[in-house]
């Protein structure tokens, strides 16, 4: 068996009493106290997440923008320095290899952050697609640590964190899907106002050697502001409430962007990009589409549960991809792929929960929006 990797913060997680799980080949904290407590802390105060398992790729060179325009589904060339953009790595078939966030560091330099479990797939795709472009690719994953502070108190916490200096633009002036740079204890600090919880927040990228001190400093600054360390279990219910897809659940090589509600991410007017020809050929009128489902009571549908259009029909019209009892909303929620005929908001469907058909209503995503 392959030994699971650990982040530079593993000792900190052990000291905090974390429980661990295998996630994308990494041994990651799933919880520290309770899933509910950590979830609610992010919605009301703030949560501190180690997301150092994510993969970081530096793309540089005069042809880097042109390369990313070809390698990704979105249009990266028009993006201004200082901004970030959500995009997709597509296969030739039009299926999704991974979803990524791209940051433009300079006219000729970009940072691409990909999912941990897809690091090798993205690296291989980029290596195959870079020929002919004046661009180079550097995988920085093994050298960097990524820490997320998410929640209403996130800005106050990072502003109060000892050791962080010279951040420009300042935290207060940084827009959503934008980045700043500064230092932490003299080490380079990259700050992105992005996240995966539906709350305001920041993701802080530092060299591995600075990660433990930054984690400690954030906890100290956050203690009077409601900050708690949070694991993957809370992260999953938070992103589900926010309607954010998870690779391997809502996204896969068998799903094209339009099915997952991500058609807007694809710059179809680009002259060429990997997956363009496949997209024009694969979308059938009866292809299942992603919807939100809201239920009543306490019994929630889970990934893999069948969805039906009535309480007694034998043939399912879809399948749950992610589901939980929403800690914030207090009722069951789920995302599911269903037939287009069953996808209109307000449609009543039924989830087979261990042999019992539980009613659920198709609803627009996301389930939860923060007050801005």
N, C-alpha and C positions, 0 to 999 in steps of 0.2 A: 504494500500500500504506500502511496505517496504521502510523505509527511506534510502536515498542514503548516503553512507559513504563519508567522506571527508578526504583528506590527511593532514599531519601536515603543509603543505604549503598553505592551502586554503586561509588564510588571505592575504598571499603575492599575490596570483592570483587575489583576489578581488581588492587589492590596485593597481594592474597593469591594471585593467579594463577588465579582461578576460570575455569571454562568456563561459558558461558551458554546458555540456551535460552528460547524463547518459552513462557510459561506464563500463560494467561488474559489475554494482551495485555501482559504485563510481561516484560522481559528479566531473568531470574532466574538465580542461580548453580545449576548442576546438579551440580557437584563442584569441589573445591579440590585434593585429592590423588588419592584413589581411592575409589570407591563402597564397597568393602569396609572400608577403614580407617575411613572416616567412620561407617559402620554400626556396626562393632565398638566404636568410641569411645563411641557413645551407649549401647550395652548395658553397657559396663564402666566408663566414666568420665562423659563428658558431651559433647554436641554443641551448637553455637551456630548457630541458624537465623535468617536474615532472612525473616520472613513478612509484611513490610510491604505485600505485594500484597493481603492480605486486606482486605475492606471493613468499615468500621465505621459503624453507624447509631445515632444517639442518639434515643431516643423519650422524650418528656417530656409532662407534663400530667396532670391528675387522671383522665383517661380512658385513660392509656397502658396499664394492665394489661388493661382491657377490650378495647382495640384489639388487643393482642397475642394475647389469648385468641381473638379472631375471625380474626386474620390468620395465626396459626400453628396447627399441629396439636396442640400440647401445651397444658396448663393452666398459665399463667404467673401468674395472680392469687395462688395459694397460696404461691408462692415467697417466701422470706424475703429481706430486704435482706442483702447480703453473699454470697448464693449465686448459682450459675450452673446453667443447664439446657440440655441438648441438645434441639433441636426441628427441625421441618421446615416449610418453606413449601410448601404444596400448591397445585396448580392446581384449578380447579373439577372437573376430571375425576378428581381423586384422585392424579394423577401428581405427582412431586416436582420443584418448581422449584429448591430448594436445601436443604441442611441447614445449620443455623446453631447458634451458641451464644449464649444470652441471659443477661446478667448484670443482676441487680436492684441498681441503684445507690442508690435511695431508693424510698419508697412510690410516688412519681410519676415515676420516671425509670429507664430501662433502656438498656443498651448491647447491640446486636445485632451479632455478627461473622459475616459471610457470606463465601463463597468469591469469589476475585478474578474468575473468569470469569463469575460470576452477579451481579455488582454491579448492573448495569443491570436485570436481570430482577427482582431483589429490590426495588430502588428503585421500579420500576414497579408491582410487586404491592402494596407498602406504600402507595404514593400512591393506588392504586385503592381500597384497603380502609379508608383512614383517615377518609373522609367520615362525618360523623355522630358521631365520637368527639371528646372534649375532649383531643386529643393533637396533638403536632407532631412532625415528622420532620426530622432534620438529618443529612446525609451528611458524616461527618468524615474520610473515607478520605484525602483529599488532604493533610490537615494532620497526620496521625499516622503513626508508625512502630511496628511490632510486632516484637519480638525474642523468640525462644524459647530457653530453656536446658533441655535434656532429658537425663536420665540419672541414675544413682545418686548422682553427685556434685553434682547441680544445686543442692540446698539449700545445701550448703557453699559453693558458688561465689557464689550471689547474696548470701549473708550476708557474704561477704568482699569484695564489690565496693565499691571506694571511690566515694564520692559518693552512694550510696543511703542514705537516712536516713528515720526516722520511719515506717517501715512498720508498720501496725497493721490487723488482727492481724499479729504477727510471722511471719516465714516458717515457723518451727517450729510455730506454732499454727494455721496456715492449712490447712484441710481440702481434700480433693479436690473439684473443681468449686465453689470458693469464691474470693473475691477480697479483696485488701487495697489500701490506698492509701498513698502516701508521697511522697517527693521524690527526684529525682536532680539533683544540682548546682543545687538550687533550683527545678527544673521539676517540674510535676506528674507523678507516676508511678503507673500503674495496674498491679497485679500480680495475675495469675490463675493458680491452680494447675490448669492444664489442659494438654492437649497432644495430639499426633497420632502418638506413637511407641510407646505401650505402656509407657513408662517414667515415673517421677516427673519432674516438671518444672514450670517456670514460664514464663508468657508476659508480657512486659513492654511496656506501651504508653506511649509518650512522644511529645511534639511532635517534628516532624521535625528541628528545630534541635538537639535533644539526642541524636539517635539515634547519630551517629558517636562521640561521647564515651562513651556508654553501651556501645556495641559494644567499644570499646577497653578500657574498664574491666573489662568481663566477661572479655575475653580475658586480661587481665593477672591477674585473680583466679583464672582457671581454668587457667592454664598449669601450675602444679604439681599440679593435680588432674585432669589428663587431658582437659581441654577442647580440642576442635578445632572449627573452622568446618565446617559440614556443609551439603551442597546437596540439591537436590530428588531426586536419584537415591537417596541414602541414606534420605531421608524416605519415599520410596515403598516401599522394601523393609521399612522399620521399621513403617510403618502396615499393610502387608500381613500381616506376621507377627502383628500385634496385631488382625487381623480388622476393621480400620476401613475403611469404604467411602469411595470417591473419586467425586465427581460426574463424570458422563460415562462411568464404568465400571460401578460397582454401583448408581448412582442416576441417574435421568433422568425426563423427563416421561412416559415409557412404562412406568415402574415405580411401583407403589403400595407404601406402607410395608411391608405384610405380606409381600410377595414378598421384600423385602430384609432380613427379620428385624427390622424396626423397628415392628412393630405396637404394641409397648409404648409407643412414643413418642406415639401418638395418644390423646388424651383423648376417647374415643368418647362419654362421658356428657355432654360439653359440649352446651349447648342448640344452639349453631350455631357453625360455623367454615367457612372456605372449604375446599372439598374434601369435606365430610362427606357430601353427597348423592352425589357421585361415587364415594366409597369403598364405599358400600352397593350400588352397581350394577355395579362393574367386576371384582370379584375372582371369577374363574371357578375351578372345581375343578381344572382342568388348567393353570392359569397357572404358569409356571416360578418356582422359588424359589431363593434364594441359598444355596449350600453351600460348605464348604471341601473342598479336595481335597489329599491328601498322597500324594506319589509316592516312588519309589526312584530310585537312580542320580543322574545329573547333568543330564539333559535336562528342561527345564521347559516347561510350557505357557505361552503368552502370550495376551494379550487378542486375542479373535477366533478362537482355535483351537477346533475342534469337539470335542464330548465324545460318546462312544458308550457303549452298554451292553454291548458285547462287542467282541472283536477283529476281527469280520468283518461286522457289520451295516452296512447302507448309510445308514440314516437316523439322524442325530445326535439325542441326547436333551437336548443343551444346548450351551452355549458359554462359554468362559473369558472373564472380565471383567478379571482381573488375575492375573499369575503370575510367579514368579521362582524361582531356586534360592536357598533361604533361607540367608543368611549365618550366622545363629545356629544353626539346626537342622541344616544340612548336607544337606538333601534338598529336592526340588522341592515347592513349595506353590502353590496357586492358589485363587481364588474363581471360582465359575461359577454361572450360572443353568441349572438342569436341571429336567426334568419332576418333579412330586411323586413319581411312582412310582420315581424313581431317586435320591431325596434322603435316604433313611434312613442314619444313620451306620453305617459298616461296609460299605456297598454298594461293590462293585468296579466301576469305570468305566474307560474308556480315552480318553486324550487323543490326538488326531491331531497329532503333532509332525512337521510337514514330511513327511507321508506314512507315518510309522511310528506304530502304535498303542502308546502308553505306558500301562501300568496305573497307576491312581490310586485311592485309597480315600476315600470320603466321610467327613469328620471334622468334629467340632464346632469352631466358631470361639470364641475365637481360637486360632491355632496356638501362640502364645507368651504366657505370663503371667510377669510379673516377680515376684521374691521380695519380699514386703512386710515 
